[in-house]
Amino acid sequence: MIVEAHAKINLTLNVVGKREDGYHELEMIMLPLALHDTIEISIAKEDMFTTDDSQVAMDDANTVVRAVQLMRNTFALKEHFHVHLHKRIPSQAGLAGGSADGAAVLRGIHNLCHLSITMEELAQLGKQLGADVPFCVLQESALVQGIGEKLTPFHFDWKPHVLLVKPSIGVSTKEAFATLDFAKCPHPNAHTIKKLLQNKEYEQLPQYIANSLEYSAFQLVPQIADIKQELIAMGFPCVLMSGSGSTVFALSEDETRIEKAIHHYAHTDMFVCDTTFYP
């Protein structure tokens, strides 16, 4: 069975505050992208985890391995699985690559073993693997709240190009939150962004999108700020860092502008991808 693990961007990210349990309360608009990893999963005589990316360790810390263990423990599964990961989404990018892979394994085992659990229930189970996993299970545009477990899916019709530019250096999510300056960072309203998307008022998005973690990430990897300013100077109206970084995305319906930007970064060591929203 082949399962697609779609990347995401945060069209807006507000860190509302810190909870007593140490986690941060968030409010975000998360959108799935056409860019995806591919998971091949089949029933086998013993568990086997492989990948075409030599930089990815398929050990007990990997969400793919942890997802298999979670499903086996939750549903008392006797089956074993061979999982092969075709990797395209970069790591430490703010694109939820690891979370998407884990979520794809949950969906794959759900289908292979004909488990009687809804996608919504599977999404809530996925929060044991990580905060972005519930969203990655559903793979729908959503208002996301709490620590990532409260999902309100919604629909809109816009399909611009989504240009992704990521420097070779990644950002640790833990470090980004640890260096968060709550007073200095912006606190955008995700409900406003949702309304603009649904009302097709896309031209107003630039004045409302923001990411509370950008300030932290700029201190950790100054190149992220440079990329953002370059894309703005190229004339992109919607430019923002995704998640905790280090990817910066730019939205545009202008193919010529996209092509010029790709050419600009072609001879660098950066990850550059022209994708769009999924589905």
Kinemage of the C-alpha trace (Angstrom):
@kinemage 1
@onewidth
@group {chain A} dominant
@subgroup {mainchain}
@vectorlist {calphas} color= white
{ca met a 1} P 0.000 0.000 0.000
{ca ile a 2} L 1.243 3.474 -0.911
{ca val a 3} L 0.298 6.406 1.334
{ca glu a 4} L 1.132 10.060 0.685
{ca ala a 5} L 2.484 12.144 3.577
{ca his a 6} L 1.789 15.782 2.723
{ca ala a 7} L 3.814 18.731 3.997
{ca lys a 8} L 2.103 21.777 5.517
{ca ile a 9} L 2.605 25.479 5.966
{ca asn a 10} L 1.275 27.764 8.668
{ca leu a 11} L -0.420 30.683 6.950
{ca thr a 12} L -0.487 32.238 10.392
{ca leu a 13} L 0.827 31.132 13.801
{ca asn a 14} L -0.026 32.773 17.106
{ca val a 15} L 1.571 31.620 20.357
{ca val a 16} L -1.277 32.517 22.709
{ca gly a 17} L 0.577 31.694 25.914
{ca lys a 18} L 2.379 29.049 27.937
{ca arg a 19} L 0.374 26.370 29.759
{ca glu a 20} L 1.007 24.976 33.212
{ca asp a 21} L 2.172 21.670 31.695
{ca gly a 22} L 4.984 23.497 29.851
{ca tyr a 23} L 3.390 23.312 26.412
{ca his a 24} L 2.375 26.425 24.506
{ca glu a 25} L -1.199 27.266 23.591
{ca leu a 26} L -1.354 27.938 19.846
{ca glu a 27} L -3.804 29.299 17.285
{ca met a 28} L -2.910 28.647 13.653
{ca ile a 29} L -4.134 28.304 10.112
{ca met a 30} L -2.502 25.160 8.711
{ca leu a 31} L -2.712 24.243 5.027
{ca pro a 32} L -1.577 20.946 3.441
{ca leu a 33} L 0.723 21.111 0.412
{ca ala a 34} L 1.019 19.006 -2.727
{ca leu a 35} L 4.677 18.383 -1.733
{ca his a 36} L 4.761 15.001 -0.001
{ca asp a 37} L 6.842 12.067 1.158
{ca thr a 38} L 5.643 8.625 0.092
{ca ile a 39} L 5.214 5.709 2.487
{ca glu a 40} L 5.136 2.142 1.167
{ca ile a 41} L 3.694 -0.153 3.829
{ca ser a 42} L 2.920 -3.864 3.710
{ca ile a 43} L 2.367 -6.720 6.127
{ca ala a 44} L 5.593 -8.681 6.691
{ca lys a 45} L 7.041 -11.511 8.782
{ca glu a 46} L 8.902 -9.027 10.956
{ca asp a 47} L 9.072 -5.253 11.310
{ca met a 48} L 11.442 -3.640 8.826
{ca phe a 49} L 12.008 0.093 8.302
{ca thr a 50} L 13.885 1.400 5.264
{ca thr a 51} L 14.345 4.732 3.483
{ca asp a 52} L 15.974 6.192 0.384
{ca asp a 53} L 17.417 9.073 2.454
{ca ser a 54} L 20.733 8.234 4.127
{ca gln a 55} L 20.348 11.249 6.435
{ca val a 56} L 17.215 9.800 8.075
{ca ala a 57} L 17.733 7.360 10.956
{ca met a 58} L 14.958 4.738 11.017
{ca asp a 59} L 15.322 4.152 14.764
{ca asp a 60} L 12.977 4.304 17.765
{ca ala a 61} L 13.033 8.121 17.690
{ca asn a 62} L 11.606 8.228 14.143
{ca thr a 63} L 7.864 8.941 13.957
{ca val a 64} L 7.460 6.134 11.405
{ca val a 65} L 8.737 3.553 13.898
{ca arg a 66} L 6.845 5.143 16.783
{ca ala a 67} L 3.622 5.133 14.747
{ca val a 68} L 3.861 1.383 14.183
{ca gln a 69} L 4.480 0.839 17.889
{ca leu a 70} L 1.555 3.100 18.826
{ca met a 71} L -0.874 1.256 16.548
{ca arg a 72} L 0.326 -2.165 17.738
{ca asn a 73} L -0.033 -1.222 21.399
{ca thr a 74} L -3.391 0.537 20.958
{ca phe a 75} L -5.094 -2.184 18.909
{ca ala a 76} L -3.155 -5.263 20.139
{ca leu a 77} L -2.012 -5.974 16.585
{ca lys a 78} L -0.219 -9.248 15.858
{ca glu a 79} L 0.852 -8.171 12.362
{ca his a 80} L 4.337 -6.958 11.486
{ca phe a 81} L 5.067 -4.378 8.820
{ca his a 82} L 7.638 -3.386 6.240
{ca val a 83} L 7.655 0.401 5.925
{ca his a 84} L 9.728 2.130 3.247
{ca leu a 85} L 10.010 5.920 3.290
{ca his a 86} L 10.621 7.932 0.104
{ca lys a 87} L 11.766 11.286 1.519
{ca arg a 88} L 11.178 14.639 -0.209
{ca ile a 89} L 10.256 16.989 2.648
{ca pro a 90} L 13.349 18.422 4.365
{ca ser a 91} L 13.783 18.105 8.115
{ca gln a 92} L 13.831 20.979 10.646
{ca ala a 93} L 11.947 22.989 8.035
{ca gly a 94} L 8.643 23.881 9.696
{ca leu a 95} L 6.872 21.724 7.093
{ca ala a 96} L 5.880 18.835 9.419
{ca gly a 97} L 7.812 16.223 7.416
{ca gly a 98} L 8.296 13.849 10.346
{ca ser a 99} L 4.746 14.346 11.577
{ca ala a 100} L 3.358 13.718 8.084
{ca asp a 101} L 5.324 10.458 7.845
{ca gly a 102} L 4.011 9.231 11.197
{ca ala a 103} L 0.460 10.213 10.261
{ca ala a 104} L 0.744 8.348 6.939
{ca val a 105} L 1.776 5.191 8.792
{ca leu a 106} L -1.271 5.529 11.074
{ca arg a 107} L -3.539 5.810 8.023
{ca gly a 108} L -1.772 2.951 6.260
{ca ile a 109} L -2.121 0.504 9.156
{ca his a 110} L -5.717 1.649 9.683
{ca asn a 111} L -6.496 0.585 6.098
{ca leu a 112} L -4.318 -2.532 5.969
{ca cys a 113} L -5.781 -3.966 9.171
{ca his a 114} L -9.369 -2.739 8.534
{ca leu a 115} L -9.569 -1.050 11.939
{ca ser a 116} L -12.942 0.291 13.076
{ca ile a 117} L -11.856 3.800 14.039
{ca thr a 118} L -12.771 7.071 12.322
{ca met a 119} L -10.189 9.441 10.852
{ca glu a 120} L -11.092 11.968 13.560
{ca glu a 121} L -10.393 9.373 16.275
{ca leu a 122} L -7.172 8.368 14.518
{ca ala a 123} L -6.139 12.033 14.422
{ca gln a 124} L -6.624 12.346 18.186
{ca leu a 125} L -4.604 9.160 18.731
{ca gly a 126} L -1.857 10.737 16.646
{ca lys a 127} L -1.264 13.539 19.143
{ca gln a 128} L 0.741 10.981 21.167
{ca leu a 129} L 3.341 11.156 18.376
{ca gly a 130} L 3.496 14.959 18.088
{ca ala a 131} L 1.521 18.178 18.013
{ca asp a 132} L 1.293 18.361 14.185
{ca val a 133} L 0.274 14.714 13.694
{ca pro a 134} L -3.518 15.175 14.172
{ca phe a 135} L -3.534 17.743 11.351
{ca cys a 136} L -1.362 15.498 9.173
{ca val a 137} L -3.764 12.577 9.644
{ca leu a 138} L -6.684 14.614 8.268
{ca gln a 139} L -4.661 16.554 5.641
{ca glu a 140} L -7.315 19.280 5.372
{ca ser a 141} L -7.037 23.047 5.671
{ca ala a 142} L -7.870 23.831 9.277
{ca leu a 143} L -7.985 26.297 12.131
{ca val a 144} L -5.746 24.564 14.671
{ca gln a 145} L -5.821 25.370 18.384
{ca gly a 146} L -4.583 24.048 21.727
{ca ile a 147} L -1.221 22.362 21.241
{ca gly a 148} L -2.374 21.146 17.823
{ca glu a 149} L -5.127 18.735 18.829
{ca lys a 150} L -8.148 21.015 18.287
{ca leu a 151} L -8.939 21.010 14.566
{ca thr a 152} L -11.663 22.919 12.733
{ca pro a 153} L -11.363 21.977 9.040
{ca phe a 154} L -12.606 24.460 6.447
{ca his a 155} L -12.630 24.752 2.661
{ca phe a 156} L -11.505 27.452 0.220
{ca asp a 157} L -10.844 27.456 -3.528
{ca trp a 158} L -7.554 29.364 -3.967
{ca lys a 159} L -4.676 27.528 -5.689
{ca pro a 160} L -1.674 29.878 -5.920
{ca his a 161} L 1.897 28.759 -6.360
{ca val a 162} L 3.572 28.110 -3.014
{ca leu a 163} L 7.305 28.746 -3.291
{ca leu a 164} L 9.342 27.159 -0.490
{ca val a 165} L 12.882 28.337 0.269
{ca lys a 166} L 14.819 26.701 3.104
{ca pro a 167} L 18.424 27.458 4.066
{ca ser a 168} L 20.746 24.517 4.690
{ca ile a 169} L 20.531 25.190 8.435
{ca gly a 170} L 17.372 24.031 10.199
{ca val a 171} L 15.690 25.315 13.359
{ca ser a 172} L 15.028 23.198 16.425
{ca thr a 173} L 11.388 23.651 17.458
{ca lys a 174} L 12.457 23.324 21.092
{ca glu a 175} L 15.025 26.131 20.725
{ca ala a 176} L 12.558 28.358 18.867
{ca phe a 177} L 10.078 28.158 21.738
{ca ala a 178} L 12.843 28.479 24.339
{ca thr a 179} L 13.987 31.812 22.863
{ca leu a 180} L 10.437 33.129 22.298
{ca asp a 181} L 10.006 36.716 23.461
{ca phe a 182} L 6.271 36.918 24.055
{ca ala a 183} L 6.270 40.716 24.269
{ca lys a 184} L 8.191 41.302 21.022
{ca cys a 185} L 6.574 38.680 18.788
{ca pro a 186} L 3.378 39.320 16.772
{ca his a 187} L 0.076 37.716 17.759
{ca pro a 188} L -2.014 37.379 14.573
{ca asn a 189} L -5.708 36.498 14.523
{ca ala a 190} L -6.210 33.120 12.836
{ca his a 191} L -9.987 33.597 12.670
{ca thr a 192} L -9.439 36.659 10.463
{ca ile a 193} L -7.229 34.669 8.071
{ca lys a 194} L -9.832 31.888 7.865
{ca lys a 195} L -12.543 34.418 7.014
{ca leu a 196} L -10.397 36.087 4.320
{ca leu a 197} L -9.725 32.715 2.662
{ca gln a 198} L -13.366 31.681 2.724
{ca asn a 199} L -14.497 35.088 1.402
{ca lys a 200} L -11.868 35.019 -1.389
{ca glu a 201} L -10.322 38.259 -0.092
{ca tyr a 202} L -6.807 37.027 -0.784
{ca glu a 203} L -5.402 40.481 -1.533
{ca gln a 204} L -5.892 41.399 2.144
{ca leu a 205} L -3.850 38.468 3.482
{ca pro a 206} L -0.436 40.245 3.493
{ca gln a 207} L -1.520 42.732 6.165
{ca tyr a 208} L -2.783 39.999 8.529
{ca ile a 209} L -0.489 36.966 8.221
{ca ala a 210} L 2.230 36.671 10.868
{ca asn a 211} L 4.171 34.072 12.855
{ca ser a 212} L 4.962 34.469 16.553
{ca leu a 213} L 8.061 32.254 16.165
{ca glu a 214} L 9.721 34.296 13.404
{ca tyr a 215} L 11.501 36.604 15.856
{ca ser a 216} L 13.048 33.600 17.661
{ca ala a 217} L 14.055 31.885 14.432
{ca phe a 218} L 15.643 35.072 13.059
{ca gln a 219} L 17.908 35.176 16.131
{ca leu a 220} L 18.839 31.497 15.755
{ca val a 221} L 19.303 31.516 11.955
{ca pro a 222} L 19.636 35.099 10.612
{ca gln a 223} L 19.598 33.759 7.031
{ca ile a 224} L 15.844 33.143 7.411
{ca ala a 225} L 15.265 36.891 7.762
{ca asp a 226} L 17.482 37.501 4.713
{ca ile a 227} L 15.433 35.082 2.598
{ca lys a 228} L 12.191 36.700 3.704
{ca gln a 229} L 13.445 40.159 2.762
{ca glu a 230} L 14.726 38.893 -0.607
{ca leu a 231} L 11.337 37.397 -1.483
{ca ile a 232} L 9.539 40.581 -0.466
{ca ala a 233} L 11.968 42.587 -2.620
{ca met a 234} L 11.151 40.273 -5.562
{ca gly a 235} L 7.563 41.468 -5.309
{ca phe a 236} L 5.883 38.574 -3.530
{ca pro a 237} L 2.926 39.938 -1.520
{ca cys a 238} L 2.531 37.011 0.936
{ca val a 239} L 5.823 35.955 2.521
{ca leu a 240} L 6.159 34.217 5.895
{ca met a 241} L 8.209 31.636 7.744
{ca ser a 242} L 6.370 28.344 8.266
{ca gly a 243} L 6.099 26.804 11.730
{ca ser a 244} L 9.282 27.180 13.741
{ca gly a 245} L 11.345 27.408 10.540
{ca ser a 246} L 13.587 27.387 8.747
{ca thr a 247} L 11.465 27.373 5.554
{ca val a 248} L 10.126 30.662 4.200
{ca phe a 249} L 7.179 30.452 1.812
{ca ala a 250} L 5.877 32.931 -0.754
{ca leu a 251} L 2.427 32.801 -2.354
{ca ser a 252} L 1.827 34.065 -5.881
{ca glu a 253} L -0.261 33.499 -8.998
{ca asp a 254} L 2.513 35.067 -11.122
{ca glu a 255} L 4.407 32.189 -12.811
{ca thr a 256} L 7.114 34.501 -14.154
{ca arg a 257} L 7.885 35.784 -10.665
{ca ile a 258} L 8.068 32.202 -9.372
{ca glu a 259} L 10.441 31.190 -12.199
{ca lys a 260} L 12.724 34.170 -11.535
{ca ala a 261} L 12.881 33.339 -7.822
{ca ile a 262} L 13.694 29.681 -8.523
{ca his a 263} L 16.457 30.806 -10.901
{ca his a 264} L 17.777 33.192 -8.228
{ca tyr a 265} L 18.240 30.334 -5.730
{ca ala a 266} L 19.216 27.654 -8.271
{ca his a 267} L 22.952 27.753 -7.567
{ca thr a 268} L 22.719 27.880 -3.776
{ca asp a 269} L 22.669 25.048 -1.232
{ca met a 270} L 19.070 25.875 -0.293
{ca phe a 271} L 16.025 23.634 -0.681
{ca val a 272} L 13.730 25.300 -3.229
{ca cys a 273} L 10.352 23.924 -4.275
{ca asp a 274} L 7.403 25.218 -6.281
{ca thr a 275} L 4.258 23.499 -4.991
{ca thr a 276} L 0.632 24.387 -4.264
{ca phe a 277} L -2.106 23.645 -1.763
{ca tyr a 278} L -3.440 20.075 -1.465
{ca pro a 279} L -5.726 18.692 -2.731
